Amino acid sequence: MDARAASSNAEDYNKTGARWKIENSAVIARPGYGDIMTTKSYENYKLHLNFLVPEEPEWVKNEWKGNSGVYIHGSFEIAIHNSFGLEPTKRTNGALYRQAAPIVEASKKAGQWQSLEITCINNTLTVTLNGKIIQDKILIKKQTLYGFPASQSGPIRLQSECSKVRFANIAIKQL
């Protein structure tokens, strides 16, 4: 893993361009190569994206299956995991990582495209996964692990943790 991949400093990300691959109209996370993020900062917006969690070998532990995330303002992570059929926790798919568990488990099986929509208004999040509200008006205050210092605005980061998660159909609408 390179220094940028282990950094939680926004300046380290500005030193080099994105280093993920694009294949069949999807950007693919490259474990060990750091996250990618927008060059623009956002405050109040709606983010829509599709993601596909890959199938992992049986020896990969649950928390590491399909491990990725979306950072709001570069600071607050909405977790992406292969947690189909598991009880929601503060570390499963759609969690505000280590802070708020999803109110319902709405994940699809690994290998299937999923839809994620995040609405952020004045640091309050509503998250919809596959058409179901999983976080409802959660006020975000404390940055999550590896998040940039907490802020009212910032870039949107897609995390490269340890799986080749695919992202497609990414759209941001300022509110």
Secondary structure, 3 states (H helix, E strand, C coil): CCCCCCCCCHHHHHCCCCCCEEECCEEECCCCCCCEECCCCECCEEEEEEEECCCCCCCCCHHHCCCEEEEECCCEEEEECCCCCCCCCCCCCCCECCCECCCCCCCCCCCCEEEEEEEEECCEEEEEECCEEEEEEEECCCCCCCCCCCCCCECCEEEECCCCCEEEEEEEEEC
